Amino acid sequence: MAYTNDMFKGFKDASVVNFIEKFKTDEDCKDYLAHYKWKDGFRCSKCGHTHFWPKKASPYHGVCKSCRHIEAVTSNTLFHKVEFGIRKAFYIILELSSTTQGMPAELLANSYGINRKTALLFTKKVRIAMKSSQLYPLKGKCEVDEYIIGSKKEGKRGRGASGKMKASIVIEIEGKGIKRAYGMQIKDFPSKGLEKIPDRPIDTSASIAADKWTGYSPMQEKWQLEPKKSPPKENSTFMHRFIQQLKGWLRGIHHHVGEKHLQGYLEEYCFRFNRHLFKEAAFDKLIQRMMGHGHVSYQMIIS
Ligand SMILES: [Zn+2]
């Protein structure tokens, strides 16, 4: 088994040429995964035992000495039994993490010669890994707003908004731009306050600009809220530009956004957006998350 290599360095490079050079074969990719899988030694994903027999025919499998389970480098990760080969999976992750603005599953299926359903399932797994860890809450100057999204009647919260997909967006402003952003799908625009407010990834030291809307009142228990200054033109604000770009992306890439998928798309968009200043690290980060997340079956994804 190829693991515990102290010389290992994650691939942090925005060059596609260097990527092609580094990952020439499935073995190159499995070596890479093995580092993350077994960096702390072998562990059976069935029984937790830490002793194994190497499998003669493959350096990427170990046989658990306790329960005889054959642990593959991809076992119990989001790469579990990836049907179309690990190298194609690496290329798709590169596409989705940094080189493109994301690709719909149909296009990935055509580009990589894989089944459409398989491509769809894999992109959903990648989106699971793109979910924010919430370990780095937004700080400093922030702004929050709510929108109807991914539907024909898009716009700000307001009348006739029931039944449409809604999202709460928070941005962190630094200098002359947005540094980071998070989007959260919400069920409604309740007058008594937005659901899941304590879950928001915003540091308590942040100052948050918000509309004078009663829905925000519960946030005042935790954060310093400031009324939004009205700019000369609403469409000149950072928030407005962010939301227009997000909606444009949703329309361009994922023409029909179902309610079940909006949160995943928000995570995908924010994953890339939040790495626009250090794209080189996005691929490696996504690989680590795919390896750190347990197996998710087709049944779990569609239910
Ligand atoms: Zn075992």
Residues whose N, C-alpha, C, O or C-beta is under 5 A from the ligand:
A	BS01	ZN	C44 K46 C47 G48 H49 C64 S66 C67 R68 H69
